[in-house]
């Protein structure tokens, strides 16, 4: 599936992706804001396009943040690493698709 075949992303989809981007970088973000980011995820997840297979890994990771019980505010343990992995995969796929389109547009 290339960029032209993908279902259009909703505003909630975009917000989820950005939230996971923030949650994937706890060493360089203020951890005191991460609980707020998870709260935003909680509010927007009902509007996420769960039928989009491209979002499956991102949605699963977001759902795990929502069900995680934290003992230290802003610290979600291994979920930060999982978010980093799914975000890197997402970014690599978007880059590859955009590069393919750019080369085809020459």
C-alpha positions in Angstrom: 0.0 0.0 0.0 1.6 3.3 -1.0 0.6 6.9 0.0 -2.1 7.1 -2.7 -3.8 3.8 -1.5 -3.8 4.6 2.2 -7.0 5.5 4.0 -7.0 9.2 5.0 -5.9 9.8 8.6 -8.3 11.5 10.9 -7.4 14.3 13.3 -7.4 11.8 16.1 -5.1 9.6 14.1 -2.6 12.4 13.7 -2.9 13.4 17.4 -2.2 9.8 18.5 0.9 9.7 16.3 2.2 12.9 17.7 1.4 11.8 21.3 3.3 8.5 20.8 6.2 10.5 19.4 6.4 12.5 22.6 6.0 9.3 24.7 8.8 7.7 22.7 11.4 10.3 23.9 11.3 10.4 27.7 15.1 11.1 28.0 14.7 14.4 26.1 11.2 15.5 27.2 10.0 16.7 30.6 8.5 13.6 32.3 6.1 15.7 34.2 4.2 16.3 31.0 3.9 12.6 30.0 0.9 11.9 32.2 -0.9 14.8 30.5 0.0 13.3 27.1 -1.4 9.9 28.2 -4.6 11.8 29.3 -4.8 13.4 25.8 -4.5 9.9 24.3 -7.3 8.7 26.5 -9.6 11.5 25.2 -8.8 11.0 21.6 -8.6 7.2 21.2 -12.3 6.8 20.6 -11.9 8.8 17.4 -8.9 6.9 16.1 -9.4 4.9 12.8 -9.0 1.4 14.2 -9.8 -0.2 10.8 -6.7 1.2 9.3 -4.1 -1.6 9.2 -1.2 0.9 8.9 -2.1 2.1 12.4 -2.3 -1.3 14.1 1.0 -1.2 16.0 0.5 2.4 17.0 -3.0 1.8 18.3 -1.9 -1.3 20.3 0.9 0.7 21.9 -1.4 3.7 22.7 -3.9 1.2 24.3 -1.0 -0.2 26.4 -0.2 3.3 27.7 -3.8 3.7 28.7 -3.9 0.5 30.6 -0.5 0.9 32.3 -0.5 1.6 36.0 2.4 3.9 36.9 4.1 4.0 40.3 6.3 7.0 39.3 4.6 9.8 37.5 5.6 10.0 33.9 7.4 6.7 33.9 5.8 4.0 31.8 8.7 1.5 31.9 9.3 -0.5 28.7 6.4 1.2 26.9 8.6 4.1 26.1 10.9 1.8 24.2 7.9 0.1 22.5 6.7 3.6 21.4 10.1 4.4 20.1 10.1 1.2 18.0 6.6 1.6 16.5 7.3 5.3 15.8 10.6 4.5 14.1 8.8 1.8 12.0 6.0 4.3 11.1 8.5 7.0 10.2 10.6 4.5 8.0 7.5 3.4 6.1 6.3 7.0 5.5 9.8 8.0 4.4 10.0 5.0 2.0 6.6 5.7 0.5 7.4 9.4 0.1 10.8 8.7 -1.5 9.1 6.2 -3.9 6.6 8.9 -4.9 9.2 11.6 -5.2 11.4 9.4 -7.5 8.3 8.6 -9.6 7.4 12.3 -9.9 10.7 13.1 -11.6 
